[in-house]
Amino acid sequence: MIQIKTFTPATGGSREWHAIITPSSGYMTFNAQLAEVLAGMKELHLRYPGMQPVMQRWFLSDPANQAPFLPKSDGCAMSVVGQSPLDGTKLVLWLWLSEGGEMTRLDDNRYRYDHGPWQHIIEGGRNADALTSFEATVKILSDTQAFLEQHGGSLLGNCVRTWFFVHDVDVNYHGVVKGRNMVFEWLGLSPSTRFIASTGIGGNHPRPEVNVQMDSYSLLPVLDGQMRQINDPDYLNPTVEYGVAFERATSIDYGDRRHLFISGTASIDNKGEVVHVGDIRRQTERMLTNIEALLRKGECGFEDVMHLIVYLRDPADHEVVNAIFAERLPTVPRVIVIAPVCRPEWLVETECMAVKSIKTDYPRF
């Protein structure tokens, strides 16, 4: 099954697509399911000639055994995460694709996507072997900072979005928070400057000695006023109030569109407290209320959302949560996976990206 959503700017310009490809049945072998997903990728390229993968992520039920069978990166940054799909299959693929542009491999699963005057730097699956979650986070972020500096950028000035996948998140997330806070303090990221939109979630690497892996997306250059931090304090408090350092959402404006990156969002209130403890249905509804508030502050709506990645702690909650999304957002590509959230009381978390047509004096995407 291919779920896909297309964005075509109202003022003309290149199209974008977000796609989620799922095998037709969970009863097949892994290799048979993989063959179906790869056939789906070929079908997309035939259906939309000229589309270029910008980023891809594989969700696997058993990464240690399954990852060796995956194809090498298909011309863009690729990450592989142990987060079992909850539709009964062994793998799901998420793709962000764009029309035109040129992709260049820089090094070790880092790619640069040149499109118009913009350079999009994407990292997939950055990790550090055999280190604590604190040490790994410091090393990964420091390496990304050094790499961006080589290209005239920085985490503070140019990094838009990060994703942290944490082995045994209930134990190791504190080290990620501590390491990120320390690096950000060194580099000048603060409440008075900015943080980075982010997801920090449970997820295993194919190698068991890896405690943390990170994907990231950065833009060069970033012009004055082009990037904004999006918050709604009526619904969600600033994350720094409970000791973590990320933005609720970040938007990037171009001449023809706005990209809005919504961080991992859960059932939280404006005091930082978990809302509706133990009630998956009400937590899902409050989570969607919070996402809608962030979209509204970014001058977007649910109709602009291009994909949804939904994380559940308990697979028994899948039927309830899937039904809510099917009713509320039936046309948005989505995947629901097993992935504990950073607080045990949170039963569900969702991230998404929205794209909306606008007209500004910035160059087009």
N, C-alpha and C positions, 0 to 999 in steps of 0.2 A: 504494500500500500504506500502510495506517495501522497503525503499532505504537502501542499505548496501554497504559498501566497506571494503574489506579485505586486511590486510597487512601481507605478509609472508616474513620474512627476508631471504635474499639471502644466508646467511651463516648458515641457520638452526636456530631453536629456536621457541619460542612461537609466535602464531599469535595474531593479534589484529583486531578488527572490530569497525567501527562506523556505527550506524544505526539510521535512522529516520523513525518512524512508524506513519502513517497517516490513519485516517478512510477513507472508500471508498466513503462516501457521507456526505455532511453537512446537509442533510434533515432529518437525524435520530435524535432521542433524544440524550442528552448527554450520558446517561447510555448505549445506544446502540452503540454509537461511542466508548466509553470507553471499552466496551466488545470486539470490534474489535481490538483495540490496544493491549489489554491484550492477545488476541488470537495470535496476531502477535509476542508478546514476547515469548509465548510458542513455536510457530513455529520456531523462531530463535534457541531456545535451542535444539529442535529436530534436526534441520538442522546442527548445529555445537555443538555436545556434548563436554562438558568441558569448554565452554565459561563462563566467570565470569563477571558480570556487575561491572565496576569500578566506574561509575558515571552515574546519570540519571537526566534529567530535563524535567519537564512537562510545556508546554506552553498552557495556558488556556484563553478562551475568557471572562470568568466570574468567577474568582478564589474564590470570597466570597461564591458563591453558589455551585461551582463545586468541590472545593478541598476536602470537607468532603467525597465525594464518591470515591476518589482515594485510591488504596491499600496502606498499610503501606510500608515503604521503603523495597525494594526487596533485602536486603542483601548488600546494598551499599548506599552511600550518595545520597540524593534525594533533589531536589529543585523544587518549584512550583512558577511559575511566571505568572502574568497577562499580557500577550502579545498575543493578538488575532492572530491566524494563518490567513493568507490572502488567503488560498485556499478555504475558505468557511466553513471549519470545526470548531468544538468547542475546539479541543485539538490536540496537536502533542507531541510526545515523542522523545527526543534525548537520545541515549545510547552510552557510550564508554565501550567497552567490551574487555577482554583479556583472553588468554588461560592459564589455570593453576593458581597457586598462591592461597592464602588464605585470605579471607576478615574477619576482626574482627571489631565488633562495639565497639567503645571506649566510646562515650557518646553523647547524644543529637544531632544526625545526623552527628557525626564525625566517620569516619571509617579509618582503616589502612589496606592497601592491601600489603601483604608480597609476594614478588616475587623475587626469587633468594636472593641476599644479600640486596635488596632494600626494604625500607618501604615507601609506597606512602600514604600520609595523605590527605584525602579528606573531606572537610566540605561542607554541603549543607544547604542553606537557613538560615544562621546565621543572627540573627536580635536582635533588642532591642526595646521593646514596648514603645510607648508614649514619645519618645525623639525626639528632633530636628535632622535633618540630620547630623549636625555637631557632636552633642553628641553621636548619634548612631554610626557614623563611628569611632569615638575615642574608644568607648566601644567595638565594634566588633573587630577592629584591635588589641586592647590591650588584649582582651580575646584570640585571636588567637596566639599572641606573647607568652602569659603566657602558653598556652597549648603546643606550640612547645617547649618552654623551658623545660617543664616537660619531653619531649621525647628527649632532647639533641639537639634541633635545635632552629631556630629563623626565623623571617621574612626575615632578611637580608641574612642569610646564606642558607635558605632552601625553602622559598616560591617561587614557579615558576609562578603561575597564580592566579589572582583574577577576580571575576565578581561582580560588584555592580549594583543592580537593585533598581532604585530610583523612589519613588512615586512623581508625578508631577515634573519631572526632570528639567523643565524650572525654577522652583522656588527653588528646593532643591539641585541641583547639586553643587552649590557653597559651601554649607555646607559640602558635601562629600569631595570636593577638599581641603577645609580648614582643615578638620579633618585628612585626610590622610597625608597632608603635615606636620602637626604638629607631628603626631605619627612617621612618617618616620624620621623627624629631631631628635626626641628623640632617635630613635633606630639606627641612623647612616646610613640610606639609603639616598644617595645623588648622584649627578652627578659623583662624583669621586669614589663612591663605586658601587652601582647599585640601580635600582628600580625594579618593578615587572610588568610583562606583565599583562594587565588589560583591561576590558571593563567596562565603566560606562554609563548606558543606562536607559531610562524610563522603568519601570516595576512595577506592583503592587503586593503586598503581599495579601494572602487571608484575613488577618486581616487589616482593614483600618487604625488602629492606628500605623502601622509599616511604617516608612518613607524610611528605607534602609534595604536591606538584601544582604548578601554576600555569594558567593561560593568561595572556595579556593582549590588549589592543591599544595602540598609541597612534597619534596623528601628528604629522609634521608638514608644514608649520601649523601652529595654532595662532590665529590672529586675534587682535584685541576684541573682546566681547563675544568671540565665537563660541567659547565653551562656557556653560553655566552649570552651577550646582543646583539641583532641584530638591526642595524639601517642602513638607507641609506640616508645620509644628502643631496644627490642630488635630492631626491624626497620629503622627509619629514623632517621637522626640529625636534630637540630635544624637547620633550614636556615641559621641564622645562622653555623653552623660553616664553611660554604663561601661566606659573603659575601652571601647573599640574605635577604630579610625577608618571609616569609610563613608562615602556619600550615599544617601538614599537613592539618588538618581543623578545622572549627568546628561546634558544635552549638547550636541554639536550642530551648529547651523552652517549650511552652505547656501549658495545662491538659489538653489532650486528645492532644497529639502532640509528637514531637521531629523537627526538621529537622536533618539532618546533611549538611554540605557537604564533600565530599572534594575537595581540591585536585588539580591535575594531578599524577599519580603515575606514576613510572617504575621501572625495574629498578635500585634503589639499595639500599645496605646501611646499617648503623648507623654506619659511618664516613664516609659520604658518597661512597662510590666506586661507579662504574658496575659492575654485576654482569652477567656473561655477554656481554662485548663481542663483537659480530658474530654472535650466535646469537639470531635473532628468536623462536624457539619458547621458549627458556629465559628470555629477557627478558620475554616475555608472561606466563609462569607466575610469575616472581618479582614482576612488577608486580601481578598478581592476589593473590599472597600478601601484599604490602604493603597493598593496598586492604582485604583481609579483616582484617588486623591493626587498621587504623584503624577499620573498621566495628565490630569487636569492642570496642575501647576506647570507642567511642560507644554501646555496648550495642545494637548493630544487627547485621544479618547481610546476606548477599547477597539473602535473600528480601525485604528492605526497600528494595532499590535500585529507584529509579523510572526512571532513564534512565542511559545510558552514552554518552559522547562519546570516541571512540578516535582518536588522532592517530598517523599513520604517516609516517616519513621517506621510505620507499621503497615505491611502489605495488606492486612485485613481491611484497611481503610480505603483501598483503591476504588471499590465499587461506588462508594458514596461520593468521593472526590471527583471521580471521572464523570459521574452523572451531573454534578454541579457545573463542571466546565462545559460539558456537552450542551447544557441548557443555556449558560450565560455567554459562552464564546464558541459557538459551534463551528465557525469557519476558520478559526485560527489554528495553524499546525501546533500540536502539543505532543509531548512525551511525558509520561509519569514514571518515575524510577524510585527504587528504594535508596534513600540517602538520609541518615539522621541529621537533623538540624543542630546547630551549635548549642542550643539549650534543650535538655531532654523534654521539657514541658511543651515545646513547640512540636506539633504533630505534622505540620505541613509548611512548606515554603515554596515560593514561586519566583522566578526571574523572567524577564521578557525584554524585548526590544521593540520600539515603535518607530515608524518612519512616516513623516507627514510632508506634503507639499507646502512650501513657503517660497517667498521671493525676497531676497536680500541683496545687498551690494557685494557680498562675498562671492568669490568664484564658484561656479557650479561644482557639485560633487564629481 
